[in-house]
Amino acid sequence: MNWQPLKQGEAQLGCFLSMGSAVTAEMIGRAGFDFVVIDLEHGIGNEKDVLGQLQALAASGTGAIVRVECHDRQRVHRILDLGAHGIMFPRVNNAEEARRAVEAMRYPPDGVRGVATLIRASGYGSDFPGYQAASKEALLGVLQIETPEGVAHVEEIAAVDGADVLFIGPYDLTQGMGIFRQFDHPKFVDALTRTAAAATRYGRALGILLSSPGDYARYRDLGFRFITCGSDLGLLAGGARELSQTLRTARGA
C-alpha cells in the first residue's frame, strides 16, 4: 500500500469493518474506498478473522489498517505478520504510550517487533529482507487521540517518530469531556484545534471518524485528510431498517 498521497496531503477515504466477515470486507473493498479499518477493539470479529479479510481485500488493492484492542507487542506483530498495512492504536494518552505503540510496529534496532521470516507479509518468506527494509516507512501508525489526557499531551505524542496519523475519536473524546456527541461544543472544537496544530507542527496527518458524509467539508477545511465514515455493520443495519420501513409503509397504504 502506498501511503505517500496521504503524507503529501491528499485526502484518503475509509470505512470500518466491524463484522469480521471476509465477504463484507470484499464488498467494501470493491466499493472504492482508499482504505478500511478492521476493528478488533469494538468489532464482532477477532484476530483469527483478520487473515480472511486481508485476503479478500487484496484483489481490490484497498489499504488495510487494523485497530487492535490493546497496545501489546504480541498483538501488533501478529497482525503485521499477516500483512496489514498499518495499525490503529486506541487511547494513546501520552508520549510514552505513543513510543511503545510505534516500537511494537518496528523491527530492532528501531523497535521491538518479533522477527519471523515465513510470514504472509513477506510473501511467505520470498522476500523477507525487502519487506523488513521497507516496513519502517511502508507501515502506517495511526494513534487515536480520544481522551482529555491525550489532548493535553497531543504535542508530545505528535513529536514521536512514527506517529503518522493523529486520529480523533469523537465519541470517546466527547464522552470523556462530559459533552457526548456535542461536536460543536467549544471543548471539542478546542481539542480539534490543538490536535491540528500539533499535527501541522510535526508533519502528521489528521484523521477522524465522521458521523455523516455531510461533515466532510468541515473537517477537510480543518486539515483532516485520513477520513473514515460508516462501517459494514452500520451499512447493513441501516439498509435493512430502510427496506423494512419502506415495505411496511407500502403494506399500510
N, C-alpha and C positions, 0 to 999 in steps of 0.2 A: 504494500500500500504506500502510495506517495503522499506524504503529508506536507510537501513543500507549498502547494497552493494555500493551505491554511496558514502556514508560517509566513507567507508573503502577503497575508491579509485578505485572501479570498474566502468568502463565506462557505462553510461546509454544513450540509443539512443532514440531520439524523433522526432516527426513530428508535425507541426502546423495544427490546424483545423480552417479554415477561413470561411467556408461556412454556419455555423450554422445548419448543417444537421445531424440528428441522423443516417441517412443511411451511409453517408461518415464516420462519427465517428465510426460506427460499422465496416466498411470495413478496415479503417486504424488500428483500434484496433486489428483486426484479422490478420493483415499483419505481426505482430511480433515485433512491436516497444515496448520498455520498458515503454514509457510514451508518452502522447500527450500534447500539449498546446492549449487549447481552447481560441481563440483570440478574446477578446471583445474590444481591442484597435483599431485594423485595420480591423478585420474580418467583414463579411457581417452580421453574426448573432448578436443577442443581448442577454440580460440577460435571457429573457424568453425561449430562445432556449437551455440554458445550461442544464436544467434538462433532456431533451430527450437525449442529447449527453452523459451525465453521465450514464444514464440507458443503453444506447446502448453499452457503453464501459465496463460495469460491467461484462458481460459474459466472456470477454477476459482477465480480470484481469489487463488491461493496466492502468498505473497510469495516473491520470487526474489533470493536472495543469491548472489553468485558469488565463490568463493575463487580468487584469482589466484595465479599461480605465483611472482610477484615483485612488488616494490613500484613498478616503473617507471611513471611518469606515463602514458606512451603506452598501456600495457596497461590501466590503470584507466579512462582516459576513453573508450577504445573500447568497453569493456564497459558503462559507464554510458550511452553514446550509444545502445546497443542497447535500453536500457530496464530494466536491472537495478535492483532496489530497494535495493541496498546491496552493499558489498564486504567480504569477509573477507580479512584480511592475515595470512599465516603468519609465525611467528617474529619478532614485534616485541619487540626486546630492550632498547630504551631510549626516552627521551622524544623524541630527535631522529628516530628511525625512526617513532615514532608521529606526530609532526608532519608528516613527509614523506608519510606514508600519508594523513592527513586532507587535506592540501593538494592531493593528487592528485585528490581527490573534489570539490573545491570550485572554483568559478569565482573569478577575481580580483574584488575585492582580497583575498578570504579564502583563496585558494589558487592553484593553477597549472593547473587543468583547461583544456584547449583548448576553444575556442568554435566550434561548428558548429551552424547553426540547423535544417537539414533532416535531423533525426535521428529515429529511431523514438521515443525517449524523449519528444520534444515533439510527437508526432503528426505527424511528418514536416514540422515547421515550422508547424503550425496554431496552436500557442500556445507558441512558444519563450520569450517574456518571462515567461509564467506559470510554465513549468517552471523556468526559471532562478531566479526569485524564490523558488520553493518548495523547490528542491533542497537547500539547506543544511540544512533541518530534516527534509525528507522522506526523504533517503537515510541508510541506517544504516551506520555504520562499526564493523566487528567486528574487534578486534585480538586476535590469538592470543598468549597467554602460554604458551609451550611449551618454554622453556629455563630453566636455572637463572639465567642472566643476566636474562631477562625478569622472573622472580620477584623478583630482587634490586632491579630498578628499577620494580616494578609501581606504586609510589606516584607516581612521576613520570609514568609512562605514563598512569595514570588521570587525572592532572591536566590532560592535553591536551584542549582543547575539540574535540569530535567523536569522542572515544574512547567511543562509545555503549555498546559491549559489550566486556567483557574475557572472552575465551573461552579456557578452559583446554584445551590439547591434551594429554590424559592419556598417550597413548602416547609421543609425543616427549619430554614432560617427564620421565616416569619413566625413559625410556631415557637421557636426559641426566644423570639423577641416579644412574644405575647400579642402578636398582631396577625394571627393566622390568615393567610390569603389576602392581606391588605397590601397589594403590590404598589399602591400609590402613597402609602404611608411614608412620612419623612424618614423614619428609621430605616426602612427598606431602601428607599432612594439613596440615603447616605451610604448604606452598605454597598450598593451598586457603584456609586461614585468612587468610594475608597478602593474597591477591588479593581475598577477600571484604571484608576491612577497607578496602582501598583503594577498592573499588567503592562501598561504603557511604559513605565519606568524600566522594567526589566525585559521587555520584548516578548511577553507571553500572550497567548491567545486567550480570549474571554469566551466562556461557554455558559449556557443556561438551558433550562427546560421551559418551553413556552406552555402557558395554559391554553392558548389558542393561536392558530396561524395568524390571526389578526394582530397579534402582538409583535410580529416580526419587525416591522418598521421601527417601532420604539426601541427595541434592543439593538437593532442594526445601527441606529443612529448613536447609540451609546458606546459602540465599538465591539459588540458581541459578534463573533464570527463562527463559533462552534455551537451550532444551534440545533436543539432537539425539540421534537413535538410529537406527542402521542406514543402509542405502543400497540403491539399486535393485539394484546388483550383488550385494550380500550377500543380499538377499531372494531373488533368482533362484537364486543358487548354493545357498543353504540349502534352498529349496523343492525344487530338483532333487535334491539329495542325500537329502532326507527321502523323496521319492516313490520314488526308485530303491531305497532301503533297504527301504521298505515292500513293493515289488514283489518284491525278492529274497527277503525273508522269506516272503512268500506262496508263491513258487516253491519254496523249500526245504521248506515244510510240505507 
